[in-house]
Amino acid sequence: MTESASPYISHPRIMVLGVQPGKPPFRIVEIDGEMVAEARSLAEVLEVAADAGVPIHDVDDPDVVRWVGGDSLTWNPH
């Protein structure tokens, strides 16, 4: 297998886990593998990242943020 044929796997510093049921629902935010917050909106994810010194210029860039169980617009349990 050549290098160009191997899949690229990004390792973003921020991971937003799937929606958890609650009133209101929330998503757990991890930075550098450590759970740092429960976010209830995209704005809260951006705020948590900024507080940790991790700028997010594009929430849909998989090299920056990994969204598990939905994308940046998924905030209700399925």
Backbone torsions as a table, in degrees:
resi	resn	phi	psi	omega
1	MET	NA	131.5	178.3
2	THR	-87.0	163.9	-179.8
3	GLU	-59.7	-38.6	-178.8
4	SER	-70.0	-21.0	179.7
5	ALA	-88.2	-13.2	-179.0
6	SER	-80.5	143.2	-178.8
7	PRO	-70.6	146.0	176.5
8	TYR	-92.1	126.3	178.0
9	ILE	-118.5	117.4	-179.7
10	SER	-81.7	155.2	177.0
11	HIS	-127.7	75.4	-177.8
12	PRO	-68.4	152.5	179.5
13	ARG	-72.8	-25.9	-176.2
14	ILE	-109.8	130.8	174.3
15	MET	-128.1	129.2	178.1
16	VAL	-111.9	114.0	-174.6
17	LEU	-79.5	171.3	-176.0
18	GLY	-59.6	160.9	-178.0
19	VAL	-66.0	131.8	177.0
20	GLN	-104.9	139.1	179.7
21	PRO	-67.0	145.5	179.1
22	GLY	173.6	178.9	178.5
23	LYS	-120.1	90.8	-1.3
24	PRO	-83.7	166.9	176.4
25	PRO	-61.3	157.2	-178.9
26	PHE	-144.3	167.1	175.2
27	ARG	-128.7	138.1	178.7
28	ILE	-80.4	134.9	179.5
29	VAL	-109.8	127.2	175.1
30	GLU	-114.2	138.8	173.7
31	ILE	-125.9	126.0	-177.6
32	ASP	53.6	38.0	176.2
33	GLY	81.0	2.7	-178.8
34	GLU	-113.6	130.5	177.7
35	MET	-67.3	125.2	-176.4
36	VAL	-119.0	-19.9	-176.6
37	ALA	-166.6	164.6	167.6
38	GLU	-110.8	115.6	-178.1
39	ALA	-101.8	141.0	178.9
40	ARG	-110.8	1.7	178.7
41	SER	-161.6	166.0	176.1
42	LEU	-61.7	-38.6	179.3
43	ALA	-59.0	-38.5	179.1
44	GLU	-68.1	-36.0	176.4
45	VAL	-62.3	-45.6	179.3
46	LEU	-62.2	-40.1	179.8
47	GLU	-66.1	-44.2	178.9
48	VAL	-61.3	-44.5	179.4
49	ALA	-62.6	-44.9	179.7
50	ALA	-61.9	-42.1	178.6
51	ASP	-61.9	-30.7	179.3
52	ALA	-87.3	-1.2	178.7
53	GLY	80.1	22.7	179.6
54	VAL	-113.0	101.7	-178.1
55	PRO	-72.7	140.2	174.5
56	ILE	-118.4	113.0	178.2
57	HIS	-98.0	-23.8	179.8
58	ASP	-142.5	107.7	-176.6
59	VAL	-67.4	-15.1	-179.0
60	ASP	-100.9	8.9	177.8
61	ASP	-83.9	112.2	-177.1
62	PRO	-66.6	-12.8	174.9
63	ASP	-80.0	-13.2	-177.9
64	VAL	-108.6	-47.3	-176.4
65	VAL	-132.2	132.7	171.7
66	ARG	-107.0	121.7	178.0
67	TRP	-99.2	119.2	-178.9
68	VAL	-103.7	129.0	177.3
69	GLY	76.3	29.3	-179.6
70	GLY	139.9	177.0	-179.0
71	ASP	-105.2	-165.4	-176.5
72	SER	-67.5	-13.4	179.7
73	LEU	-101.3	2.7	-178.3
74	THR	-93.6	108.8	-177.9
75	TRP	-132.6	10.3	175.9
76	ASN	-125.9	141.6	179.2
77	PRO	-64.3	149.6	-179.3
78	HIS	-85.9	NA	NA
